[in-house]
Amino acid sequence: MHDPQHPLTTSEQLHAAALDVFPGGVSHNIRYFEPHPIYIARASDSRIWDVDGNEYVDFWMNHMASVLGHAYPDVVEAVTEQARDGLHYGAPNEVALELGRLVRTFVPSAERVRFCASGTEATMYAVRLARAHTDRDRILKAEGGWHGGNTDLSVAIHAPYDQPETAGLPPGVTEQVHAFPVNDPDAVVDLLERYRGEVAAIIVEPMLLAGGGVTATDEFLRTLREECDARGCVLIFDEVVTGFRVSPGSYQARIGVLPDLTTLGKFLGGGLPVGALAGRAELFEPARPDIDVPPVERVIAGGGTFSMNPMTAAAGVASLRVLDDEPVFAYTESRAERVRTELAALFEELNVDSVVLGESSLFLPHFAPEGPLDSVGAVETKTDRDALRAYHVRLLEHGYYFLPGHMGSVSYQTTDAQLDGFLDATRTVVGQLRG
Ligand code: PLP
């Protein structure tokens, strides 16, 4: 019940109003948290401000998409210039071609590229192309793997992994999609043997970010490549998060394992809505409108009003150019490494039982781990998730914005002084939570 002694903040008032508009007051479930979501008024460099005038250092960074930070000058300039020439045409345009060429230049497995408006669409089309190419139906995915709201892959995201993730799935989805624990090659081979000749594709994120920060080992990814080659399955890397984040060529370039199809998003749009599907030209043949494809073999792999949006493309081109010209990886990775190391040392000093996961520019602590956090299942079921959310909610009060329970992301504009402040705030928060 609202205490009349304490007037509601503007965020609280807006959330109360939003409950009559959006289910639960939000348009993305993970943006809901207790006591209430915070309404953001503006964002610039590494900071965001809420509607009540509070300033935060932002570690959520637009679902980890804004690697360069908010309102990066080159990106703002490119988008402003493009806006004068129109927001969208629903027609081919040169700037989108330029972005497509950059994807081909950067991402080693990208012989062809299709743009869409979200990572969700990209994974949906990837699965469809793989099924059409192999004439098989079954898909293997990782436990805890998040590939967007894509119906085809909305299983085995949270434990228990053998239950449907959501109501409303057609029976075919749960019957045809099988999950393996990441870094367990035997489990993958078992599934491939059980469904011999029936598996169309294996889809995996090289780093499972919604899965708490567990990273697939190079060896595991190499095994997936070999198994797919041996069995005629399509290997899909979901690089919506890792794309352009870990190296210009994305995760595949870093480890030298090339998938058949790659899904991209987030950073690629420079902060605007985007998705892309890239891969071997042969796989895209049935999606070509310029050749005769028999109707039963034709694949719709693209179809969005806002695909090839020039605003997104302008932001993407400007962002990729910054990657080319500036030490973005060296900066973000070294600062995140600093956070991972110093956070772990601080928790140890304060006797907080924890493990800090994450790679590249990302970091996430887990509390009270029972045993090694070597699988998504262990992270999810053998750590104190409530403690993590409580830690993040308290940090909000100190001016450090995390989406409670989710990955932190260091941007190119995050400063060392801000990281010092965040580590100090962590010390204070631990004291407060211990009461
Ligand atoms: N794939 C991965 C690995 C993601 O993390 C996400 C979103 O967080 C998606 C796909 C879906 O992308 P979008 O949110 O743009 O639909």
Residues whose N, C-alpha, C, O or C-beta is under 5 A from the ligand:
A	BS01	PLP	S118 G119 T120 W146 H147 G148 E205 D238 V240 V241 G265 V274
